[in-house]
Amino acid sequence: MHRAPRKEDREGCRGKGIPLPALRAARRDAALSQRQLAERAAVSPNTVRLIETGSRGCYPSTLRKLAFALGVEPATLVRGRRPERQDRQDT
């Protein structure tokens, strides 16, 4: 029997899993398509798409796979890009 989607299902998995705000930028920096990254990380292309759009977070194991496939530390994907620091000169 098919059930109607619950409100939680329709809203996506926000709040569940680890969001990766820097995944798209890291993937583009590596010159990879979503499909290529998915193949390297042994995850589905749909998983990459959903995480990039913020529709869902990822499990820690998926985070490690994606980071390894991109050659970055997992924290880089979680924290996002840090703004460049400007050296302040104390006068």
Summary of the structure (lengths in Angstrom):
residues: 91
radius of gyration: 16.3
end to end distance: 73.2
largest distance: 73.2
contacts: 204
relative contact order: 0.21
helix: 49%
strand: 2%
